Amino acid sequence: MAFASFVGRVLFASLFIVSAWQEFNDFGKNGGPAAQALEPKFHTFSNQVSTHSGFKLPTIAVKDLVAVSIFLKGVGGLLFIFGNALGAYLLLLHQAIFTPLLCDFYNYDTDTKEFTEHFLKFTQSLALFGALLFYIGMRNSMPRRQLRKKAPKDKTV
């Protein structure tokens, strides 16, 4: 059972680790292609938030967002492989921050091809989010091993 659990964690985390590795290799001085793809989406998301809530998001360099994404996916994935709950929390944080930014189906009409593509990616991200929540819930529901206390030896006189 422990081996199957390890293999499952490796396969699940490989999605995040390979993505982080690819973004890291392409990072460059300006954040690479990931920053170029994220920049218009971040500005659109920030405008949507300020329009609907009246709350203005702070100005964040897109290059920094990509660096945070690489960190969360890379470190979170590695910790997740070894069964550390912090890794699952880091991956959850990544999904919570970047899913609304990258899967912006809400900016398209429902009849368009882009809406369908972004909505499918959004539902896949929700499935990953749910799997991480399931992992954390199962991890917290399992009883921890308790060390057996040795019975005190009787003293002989």
N, CA, C and O of each residue as an XYZ file, in Angstrom:
628
protein
N       0.816     -1.187      0.000
C       0.000      0.000      0.000
C       0.865      1.258      0.000
O       0.550      2.235     -0.678
N       1.949      1.227      0.759
C       2.815      2.404      0.844
C       3.478      2.682     -0.506
O       3.643      3.841     -0.887
N       3.856      1.632     -1.226
C       4.491      1.826     -2.530
C       3.502      2.409     -3.532
O       3.856      3.306     -4.298
N       2.278      1.917     -3.538
C       1.255      2.439     -4.450
C       0.956      3.904     -4.142
O       0.751      4.705     -5.054
N       0.931      4.246     -2.872
C       0.709      5.633     -2.480
C       1.848      6.526     -2.959
O       1.620      7.642     -3.427
N       3.068      6.026     -2.839
C       4.232      6.794     -3.299
C       4.192      7.001     -4.808
O       4.443      8.103     -5.295
N       3.876      5.941     -5.546
C       3.802      6.046     -7.008
C       2.698      7.026     -7.407
O       2.877      7.815     -8.335
N       1.580      6.981     -6.725
C       0.497      7.918     -7.003
C       0.903      9.361     -6.757
O       0.573     10.252     -7.540
N       1.618      9.583     -5.666
C       2.091     10.949     -5.369
C       3.106     11.403     -6.405
O       3.102     12.568     -6.801
N       3.976     10.500     -6.852
C       4.966     10.855     -7.877
C       4.271     11.221     -9.184
O       4.612     12.225     -9.810
N       3.315     10.426     -9.592
C       2.601     10.705    -10.841
C       1.811     12.004    -10.751
O       1.794     12.791    -11.698
N       1.160     12.229     -9.621
C       0.382     13.457     -9.446
C       1.297     14.678     -9.440
O       1.019     15.670    -10.115
N       2.380     14.606     -8.682
C       3.278     15.755     -8.551
C       4.094     15.998     -9.812
O       4.570     17.111    -10.035
N       4.263     14.966    -10.641
C       5.053     15.150    -11.859
C       4.422     16.191    -12.776
O       5.131     16.888    -13.501
N       3.110     16.301    -12.751
C       2.424     17.329    -13.526
C       2.926     18.718    -13.138
O       3.203     19.543    -14.008
N       3.043     18.973    -11.860
C       3.477     20.276    -11.377
C       4.984     20.467    -11.559
O       5.432     21.546    -11.949
N       5.760     19.428    -11.280
C       7.214     19.556    -11.334
C       7.698     19.763    -12.765
O       8.564     20.604    -13.006
N       7.153     19.012    -13.713
C       7.559     19.181    -15.110
C       7.181     20.575    -15.609
O       7.948     21.206    -16.336
N       6.026     21.041    -15.226
C       5.594     22.387    -15.614
C       6.519     23.447    -15.016
O       6.907     24.392    -15.703
N       6.869     23.294    -13.746
C       7.776     24.248    -13.097
C       9.152     24.218    -13.754
O       9.767     25.266    -13.951
N       9.635     23.032    -14.093
C      10.944     22.901    -14.733
C      10.955     23.594    -16.096
O      11.912     24.288    -16.440
N       9.905     23.405    -16.853
C       9.817     24.038    -18.169
C       9.764     25.565    -18.034
O      10.438     26.275    -18.780
N       8.973     26.067    -17.093
C       8.912     27.518    -16.880
C      10.250     28.054    -16.383
O      10.652     29.157    -16.753
N      10.939     27.283    -15.549
C      12.244     27.718    -15.033
C      13.264     27.818    -16.164
O      14.035     28.776    -16.221
N      13.272     26.839    -17.060
C      14.219     26.861    -18.181
C      13.952     28.001    -19.143
O      14.888     28.520    -19.751
N      12.698     28.406    -19.296
C      12.341     29.479    -20.218
C      12.255     30.841    -19.542
O      11.877     31.816    -20.190
N      12.596     30.936    -18.257
C      12.338     32.147    -17.473
C      13.031     33.381    -18.041
O      12.366     34.383    -18.304
N      14.318     33.337    -18.233
C      15.057     34.457    -18.810
C      15.000     35.721    -17.957
O      14.758     35.654    -16.752
N      15.224     36.878    -18.591
C      15.250     38.149    -17.862
C      13.866     38.752    -17.686
O      13.634     39.528    -16.759
N      12.947     38.394    -18.577
C      11.623     39.015    -18.506
C      10.532     38.048    -18.057
O       9.357     38.413    -18.087
N      10.868     36.853    -17.651
C       9.878     35.887    -17.204
C       9.509     34.868    -18.255
O       8.781     33.918    -17.967
N       9.998     35.047    -19.474
C       9.781     34.073    -20.533
C       8.378     34.088    -21.109
O       7.606     35.017    -20.874
N       8.057     33.054    -21.861
C       6.739     32.977    -22.493
C       5.594     32.911    -21.488
O       4.485     33.360    -21.776
N       5.859     32.355    -20.319
C       4.808     32.281    -19.301
C       4.383     33.682    -18.866
O       3.195     33.940    -18.673
N       5.341     34.578    -18.714
C       5.016     35.955    -18.321
C       4.284     36.677    -19.439
O       3.365     37.455    -19.182
N       4.683     36.425    -20.671
C       4.011     37.065    -21.804
C       2.562     36.600    -21.915
O       1.682     37.391    -22.253
N       2.309     35.330    -21.634
C       0.938     34.824    -21.694
C       0.117     35.276    -20.488
O      -1.094     35.471    -20.594
N       0.773     35.441    -19.350
C       0.072     35.792    -18.116
C      -0.247     37.279    -18.008
O      -1.233     37.658    -17.376
N       0.576     38.117    -18.616
C       0.413     39.561    -18.444
C      -0.964     40.080    -18.855
O      -1.602     40.757    -18.049
N      -1.457     39.802    -20.065
C      -2.788     40.324    -20.403
C      -3.894     39.709    -19.549
O      -4.885     40.371    -19.240
N      -3.727     38.460    -19.174
C      -4.735     37.808    -18.337
C      -4.766     38.418    -16.944
O      -5.835     38.581    -16.356
N      -3.581     38.758    -16.410
C      -3.542     39.372    -15.085
C      -4.176     40.752    -15.107
O      -4.911     41.112    -14.188
N      -3.900     41.527    -16.145
C      -4.490     42.867    -16.223
C      -6.010     42.784    -16.389
O      -6.740     43.578    -15.796
N      -6.483     41.842    -17.180
C      -7.924     41.654    -17.346
C      -8.562     41.226    -16.028
O      -9.619     41.731    -15.649
N      -7.913     40.291    -15.333
C      -8.426     39.826    -14.038
C      -8.446     40.965    -13.033
O      -9.420     41.123    -12.297
N      -7.394     41.751    -12.995
C      -7.329     42.867    -12.061
C      -8.405     43.900    -12.361
O      -8.991     44.470    -11.440
N      -8.673     44.150    -13.647
C      -9.754     45.067    -14.015
C     -11.118     44.501    -13.623
O     -11.983     45.241    -13.153
N     -11.315     43.209    -13.811
C     -12.572     42.571    -13.419
C     -12.801     42.696    -11.913
O     -13.903     43.018    -11.469
N     -11.751     42.441    -11.135
C     -11.879     42.514     -9.680
C     -12.192     43.940     -9.246
O     -13.070     44.157     -8.411
N     -11.484     44.903     -9.805
C     -11.722     46.291     -9.401
C     -13.093     46.783     -9.865
O     -13.713     47.594     -9.178
N     -13.573     46.317    -11.001
C     -14.885     46.726    -11.501
C     -16.011     46.160    -10.649
O     -16.949     46.876    -10.298
N     -15.920     44.878    -10.315
C     -17.024     44.217     -9.618
C     -16.982     44.376     -8.103
O     -18.026     44.343     -7.451
N     -15.805     44.547     -7.541
C     -15.733     44.630     -6.081
C     -15.329     46.010     -5.582
O     -15.516     46.320     -4.405
N     -14.787     46.825     -6.443
C     -14.316     48.132     -6.006
C     -12.965     48.066     -5.316
O     -12.433     49.092     -4.891
N     -12.414     46.883     -5.203
C     -11.115     46.682     -4.564
C     -10.042     46.652     -5.636
O     -10.132     45.873     -6.585
N      -9.027     47.495     -5.493
C      -7.959     47.542     -6.484
C      -6.818     46.633     -6.036
O      -6.291     46.766     -4.931
N      -6.453     45.717     -6.913
C      -5.335     44.825     -6.609
C      -4.027     45.599     -6.659
O      -3.881     46.503     -7.481
N      -3.081     45.266     -5.804
C      -1.786     45.951     -5.866
C      -1.060     45.617     -7.162
O      -1.267     44.557     -7.754
N      -0.210     46.536     -7.588
C       0.547     46.281     -8.812
C       1.643     45.256     -8.513
O       2.456     45.426     -7.604
N       1.633     44.216     -9.293
C       2.588     43.123     -9.127
C       3.247     42.893    -10.471
O       2.573     42.826    -11.499
N       4.559     42.773    -10.463
C       5.266     42.466    -11.701
C       4.916     41.037    -12.118
O       4.947     40.123    -11.294
N       4.595     40.852    -13.358
C       4.198     39.537    -13.859
C       5.360     38.557    -13.750
O       5.156     37.360    -13.549
N       6.574     39.071    -13.884
C       7.754     38.220    -13.730
C       7.781     37.614    -12.323
O       8.152     36.454    -12.144
N       7.386     38.412    -11.332
C       7.338     37.899     -9.958
C       6.251     36.840     -9.794
O       6.438     35.864     -9.068
N       5.121     37.030    -10.465
C       4.060     36.022    -10.414
C       4.534     34.694    -10.994
O       4.228     33.630    -10.456
N       5.272     34.760    -12.081
C       5.795     33.534    -12.687
C       6.802     32.877    -11.747
O       6.821     31.653    -11.620
N       7.633     33.676    -11.091
C       8.606     33.122    -10.139
C       7.894     32.455     -8.968
O       8.317     31.394     -8.510
N       6.825     33.061     -8.484
C       6.047     32.462     -7.395
C       5.421     31.149     -7.861
O       5.389     30.169     -7.116
N       4.927     31.138     -9.090
C       4.334     29.923     -9.640
C       5.372     28.799     -9.717
O       5.089     27.658     -9.352
N       6.556     29.128    -10.189
C       7.629     28.124    -10.284
C       7.969     27.587     -8.905
O       8.132     26.380     -8.727
N       8.077     28.480     -7.929
C       8.407     28.059     -6.566
C       7.326     27.157     -5.983
O       7.623     26.090     -5.447
N       6.067     27.592     -6.089
C       4.979     26.817     -5.499
C       4.863     25.435     -6.140
O       4.676     24.437     -5.444
N       4.976     25.381     -7.468
C       4.858     24.095     -8.150
C       6.065     23.203     -7.880
O       5.909     22.009     -7.624
N       7.260     23.770     -7.935
C       8.464     22.967     -7.756
C       8.625     22.451     -6.345
O       8.748     21.246     -6.129
N       8.626     23.352     -5.389
C       8.816     22.950     -3.991
C       7.607     22.160     -3.495
O       7.756     21.148     -2.810
N       6.410     22.631     -3.847
C       5.207     21.910     -3.429
C       5.174     20.496     -3.986
O       4.815     19.556     -3.276
N       5.547     20.338     -5.255
C       5.556     19.009     -5.859
C       6.569     18.084     -5.209
O       6.276     16.915     -4.956
N       7.758     18.600     -4.937
C       8.784     17.763     -4.300
C       8.375     17.352     -2.888
O       8.544     16.197     -2.497
N       7.835     18.304     -2.126
C       7.392     17.959     -0.775
C       6.220     16.981     -0.806
O       6.116     16.093      0.039
N       5.348     17.155     -1.784
C       4.191     16.267     -1.915
C       4.631     14.836     -2.203
O       4.039     13.891     -1.682
N       5.654     14.670     -3.020
C       6.147     13.325     -3.335
C       6.555     12.585     -2.076
O       6.299     11.389     -1.940
N       7.188     13.293     -1.160
C       7.670     12.642      0.053
C       6.636     12.617      1.168
O       6.955     12.288      2.311
N       5.403     12.962      0.838
C       4.314     12.813      1.792
C       4.180     13.945      2.783
O       3.475     13.803      3.782
N       4.834     15.062      2.538
C       4.735     16.197      3.441
C       3.462     16.978      3.123
O       3.213     17.319      1.967
N       2.666     17.258      4.140
C       1.404     17.985      3.934
C       1.645     19.412      3.471
O       0.793     19.985      2.792
N       2.783     19.999      3.819
C       3.084     21.358      3.371
C       3.119     21.423      1.849
O       2.711     22.425      1.260
N       3.601     20.367      1.214
C       3.616     20.318     -0.250
C       2.214     20.391     -0.823
O       1.979     21.092     -1.807
N       1.282     19.673     -0.216
C      -0.104     19.717     -0.683
C      -0.684     21.116     -0.483
O      -1.419     21.607     -1.339
N      -0.368     21.749      0.619
C      -0.862     23.109      0.865
C      -0.267     24.111     -0.127
O      -0.958     25.029     -0.571
N       1.012     23.938     -0.475
C       1.620     24.829     -1.465
C       0.982     24.641     -2.842
O       0.754     25.614     -3.560
N       0.697     23.402     -3.204
C       0.038     23.152     -4.477
C      -1.396     23.681     -4.467
O      -1.883     24.175     -5.484
N      -2.068     23.578     -3.327
C      -3.407     24.170     -3.201
C      -3.351     25.682     -3.381
O      -4.193     26.267     -4.062
N      -2.363     26.302     -2.771
C      -2.207     27.752     -2.898
C      -1.961     28.134     -4.352
O      -2.516     29.117     -4.843
N      -1.135     27.360     -5.035
C      -0.882     27.621     -6.447
C      -2.172     27.533     -7.248
O      -2.468     28.413     -8.056
N      -2.941     26.470     -7.021
C      -4.186     26.302     -7.754
C      -5.169     27.430     -7.443
O      -5.864     27.910     -8.338
N      -5.230     27.848     -6.202
C      -6.172     28.904     -5.818
C      -5.799     30.247     -6.432
O      -6.680     31.030     -6.786
N      -4.515     30.521     -6.562
C      -4.076     31.811     -7.111
C      -4.143     31.817     -8.629
O      -4.660     32.763     -9.224
N      -3.626     30.775     -9.258
C      -3.410     30.827    -10.698
C      -4.552     30.261    -11.541
O      -4.609     30.541    -12.738
N      -5.451     29.488    -10.970
C      -6.571     28.981    -11.767
C      -7.469     30.105    -12.278
O      -7.800     30.108    -13.463
N      -7.880     31.063    -11.436
C      -8.717     32.139    -11.978
C      -7.980     33.022    -12.983
O      -8.603     33.625    -13.857
N      -6.662     33.099    -12.859
C      -5.894     33.917    -13.797
C      -5.723     33.243    -15.149
O      -5.916     33.871    -16.190
N      -5.367     31.980    -15.135
C      -5.042     31.291    -16.386
C      -6.269     30.758    -17.118
O      -6.274     30.682    -18.347
N      -7.286     30.397    -16.387
C      -8.495     29.822    -16.995
C      -9.597     30.871    -16.986
O     -10.584     30.737    -16.262
N      -9.430     31.900    -17.780
C     -10.351     33.032    -17.740
C     -11.518     32.853    -18.701
O     -11.734     33.667    -19.598
N     -12.260     31.783    -18.499
C     -13.424     31.515    -19.349
C     -14.494     32.585    -19.194
O     -15.320     32.772    -20.088
N     -14.483     33.287    -18.073
C     -15.490     34.308    -17.787
C     -15.350     35.533    -18.687
O     -16.224     36.399    -18.663
N     -14.298     35.634    -19.470
C     -14.105     36.761    -20.381
C     -14.606     36.481    -21.796
O     -14.471     37.330    -22.677
N     -15.176     35.309    -22.020
C     -15.607     34.921    -23.359
C     -17.094     34.597    -23.361
O     -17.662     34.232    -22.332
N     -17.714     34.733    -24.522
C     -19.104     34.311    -24.682
C     -19.171     32.792    -24.661
O     -18.221     32.113    -25.050
N     -20.284     32.275    -24.210
C     -20.409     30.821    -24.060
C     -20.423     30.075    -25.390
O     -20.222     28.861    -25.417
N     -20.655     30.782    -26.485
C     -20.711     30.128    -27.789
C     -19.350     30.005    -28.470
O     -19.240     29.358    -29.512
N     -18.326     30.607    -27.904
C     -17.032     30.635    -28.576
C     -16.192     29.405    -28.228
O     -16.419     28.737    -27.219
N     -15.228     29.133    -29.084
C     -14.301     28.017    -28.884
C     -13.395     28.288    -27.683
O     -13.071     27.368    -26.931
N     -12.984     29.548    -27.499
C     -12.094     29.903    -26.394
C     -12.759     29.630    -25.044
O     -12.114     29.166    -24.104
N     -14.066     29.927    -24.961
C     -14.794     29.657    -23.721
C     -14.700     28.177    -23.365
O     -14.406     27.826    -22.223
N     -14.949     27.320    -24.338
C     -14.917     25.873    -24.093
C     -13.537     25.416    -23.655
O     -13.416     24.633    -22.712
N     -12.491     25.896    -24.327
C     -11.129     25.497    -23.972
C     -10.767     25.950    -22.562
O     -10.226     25.173    -21.776
N     -11.065     27.205    -22.243
C     -10.725     27.724    -20.910
C     -11.582     27.070    -19.828
O     -11.104     26.824    -18.721
N     -12.829     26.791    -20.142
C     -13.696     26.157    -19.154
C     -13.239     24.729    -18.861
O     -13.297     24.287    -17.714
N     -12.787     24.005    -19.884
C     -12.259     22.659    -19.662
C     -11.005     22.695    -18.798
O     -10.841     21.866    -17.902
N     -10.121     23.651    -19.064
C      -8.921     23.784    -18.232
C      -9.292     24.153    -16.796
O      -8.666     23.692    -15.841
N     -10.318     24.991    -16.659
C     -10.780     25.384    -15.333
C     -11.317     24.177    -14.564
O     -11.005     24.007    -13.385
N     -12.115     23.345    -15.215
C     -12.647     22.169    -14.532
C     -11.547     21.159    -14.199
O     -11.624     20.482    -13.174
N     -10.530     21.051    -15.049
C      -9.400     20.185    -14.732
C      -8.642     20.712    -13.509
O      -8.218     19.937    -12.652
N      -8.479     22.015    -13.439
C      -7.814     22.606    -12.278
C      -8.633     22.400    -11.016
O      -8.080     22.169     -9.941
N      -9.963     22.485    -11.146
C     -10.812     22.202     -9.986
C     -10.683     20.746     -9.546
O     -10.726     20.449     -8.353
N     -10.526     19.849    -10.502
C     -10.340     18.442    -10.157
C      -9.021     18.237     -9.412
O      -8.970     17.469     -8.451
N      -7.965     18.906     -9.841
C      -6.688     18.832     -9.120
C      -6.827     19.416     -7.722
O      -6.288     18.875     -6.756
N      -7.550     20.519     -7.620
C      -7.791     21.149     -6.319
C      -8.537     20.176     -5.403
O      -8.195     20.025     -4.231
N      -9.556     19.522     -5.952
C     -10.311     18.547     -5.175
C      -9.464     17.356     -4.758
O      -9.595     16.861     -3.639
N      -8.599     16.895     -5.647
C      -7.725     15.772     -5.303
C      -6.769     16.154     -4.164
O      -6.496     15.347     -3.276
N      -6.274     17.376     -4.201
C      -5.401     17.826     -3.112
C      -6.172     17.931     -1.793
O      -5.665     17.545     -0.739
N      -7.397     18.452     -1.857
C      -8.223     18.510     -0.641
C      -8.508     17.100     -0.115
O      -8.494     16.871      1.095
N      -8.765     16.170     -1.019
C      -9.004     14.785     -0.625
C      -7.776     14.200      0.058
O      -7.887     13.526      1.082
N      -6.599     14.463     -0.518
C      -5.351     13.964      0.074
C      -5.167     14.519      1.489
O      -4.841     13.781      2.419
N      -5.379     15.818      1.634
C      -5.207     16.434      2.956
C      -6.220     15.875      3.941
O      -5.883     15.591      5.090
N      -7.459     15.715      3.494
C      -8.484     15.157      4.373
C      -8.176     13.730      4.787
O      -8.337     13.376      5.955
N      -7.735     12.907      3.847
C      -7.393     11.530      4.178
C      -6.176     11.466      5.089
O      -6.102     10.634      5.994
N      -5.239     12.345      4.840
C      -4.027     12.356      5.660
C      -4.356     12.740      7.099
O      -3.788     12.197      8.047
N      -5.280     13.682      7.245
C      -5.646     14.131      8.590
C      -6.581     13.157      9.292
O      -6.665     13.172     10.520
N      -7.283     12.311      8.549
C      -8.227     11.391      9.181
C      -7.570     10.089      9.627
O      -8.139      9.353     10.434
N      -6.381      9.799      9.112
C      -5.708      8.566      9.501
C      -5.067      8.750     10.866
O      -4.409      9.759     11.116
N      -5.258      7.773     11.753
C      -4.632      7.903     13.071
C      -3.118      7.777     12.961
O      -2.595      6.979     12.183
N      -2.458      8.552     13.728
C      -0.994      8.509     13.758
C      -0.545      7.316     14.598
O      -1.244      6.881     15.513
N       0.618      6.808     14.272
C       1.180      5.735     15.088
C       1.598      6.299     16.428
O       2.262      7.332     16.515
N       1.204      5.617     17.437
C       1.616      6.038     18.764
C       2.643      5.042     19.271
O       2.496      3.828     19.125
N       3.661      5.582     19.858
C       4.692      4.714     20.403
C       4.138      3.992     21.619
O       3.472      4.575     22.474
N       4.433      2.733     21.662
C       3.971      1.949     22.811
C       4.870      2.263     23.989
O       6.097      2.260     23.896
N       4.223      2.526     25.073
C       5.002      2.758     26.288
C       5.389      1.403     26.858
O       4.575      0.483     26.950
N       6.631      1.313     27.230
C       7.098      0.061     27.827
C       6.566     -0.022     29.255
O       6.558      0.953     30.006
N       6.138     -1.192     29.581
C       5.658     -1.396     30.937
C       6.833     -1.274     31.893
O       7.911     -1.815     31.646
N       6.615     -0.566     32.975
C       7.738     -0.433     33.922
C       8.092     -1.777     34.535
O       7.226     -2.586     34.866
N       9.376     -1.981     34.672
C       9.846     -3.239     35.241
C       9.693     -3.187     36.750
O       9.900     -2.157     37.391
N       9.327     -4.322     37.283
C       9.232     -4.400     38.729
C      10.646     -4.432     39.304
O      11.540     -5.099     38.782
N      10.814     -3.706     40.369
C      12.113     -3.694     41.033
C      12.193     -4.886     41.967
O      11.270     -5.163     42.733
N      13.266     -5.555     41.891
C      13.463     -6.702     42.798
C      14.409     -6.256     43.900
O      15.389     -5.544     43.681
N      14.069     -6.704     45.069
C      14.887     -6.341     46.215
C      15.667     -7.532     46.701
O      16.421     -7.422     47.668
